[in-house]
């Protein structure tokens, strides 16, 4: 394994793990009111493009990091949509 692969895996791990506290907080509090739906939508779109790029270049660290990140982001996005549907008056 090359140094660049190790650095790529570490970068992917840190940036991916950064979403876990948000997933946990949103799930536990059953609230996502302070989160921007627009920002999450753009982030998901960006991660999809990063994943496509990783697949096209066969870059394992980019693929792994973005598959996990996309899964976490989609979980938060789904909770955000679900919470907004449940709000009275919506």
N, C-alpha and C positions, 0 to 999 in steps of 0.2 A: 504494500500500500504506500503510495507516494505521500509526501508531506502536504501537497495541495489537496489530496483527497481527505486526509485527516483534518486539515483546516476547514475544508468544506463541510465535512460531517459535523465538526464541532459548531460551526456557525449555524448550520441547519438545526442542530439539537437545541442550541440556546434560543434561537428565534422561534422555534416551534414550541418549546416548553413555556415560553413567555405567554402563550395563549391559555394555558391550563388554568391559572388562577381566575381568569375571566369566565371560563366555562363553569368552574366550580361555583364562583360567586353568583353568576346568573342563575344557575340551577338551584342553589340553596335559597336564594332570596326570592326566587320566582318573579324577579323584576329586572327589566332591561331598559327602564325608562331613561336613564342617563346615557345610554349608548346611542350613537348615531346610526340609523339604518342605512343612510347614504354612504357613510364611511365603510361600514361592513360590506355593503354591496360592492364598492370599489375595491376593497381589499380582496374579497373573494375573486373578483375578476382578475386582479393582478396575480394572485396565486395560481389561477387557472393558466394564465399566460406563462408564468414561471415553470409550471409543471409541463406545459407543452414544449417549452424551450428545453427543459431537462430531458424529456423523452426524445426530442429531435437530435440532441447532441449526445444522448446516452450518458448523461452525467448523473451517476448514482446519487451523490450527495444532494443534488438539486431535486431529483425525483423523490427520494425518500422524505426529505424535509417538507416538500410541498404537498405530498400525499397526506402526511399527518397533519400539517397546518390546515389544509383545505378541509379535512374531516372535522377538526376542532372549530374552525370558522363556520362551517355549515351547521354545526350543532348550536353555536351561539346565535347564528342568523335564524335558525328554526325557532329557538326559544324567543327571540325578539319578535318575530312575526306572531307566534302563538300568544305571547303576553299582550301584544297590541290588539289582537282580536278579542281578547277577554275583557279589555277595559270597557267600563260602562260608557255608553254614548258613541262607541266606535262602530 
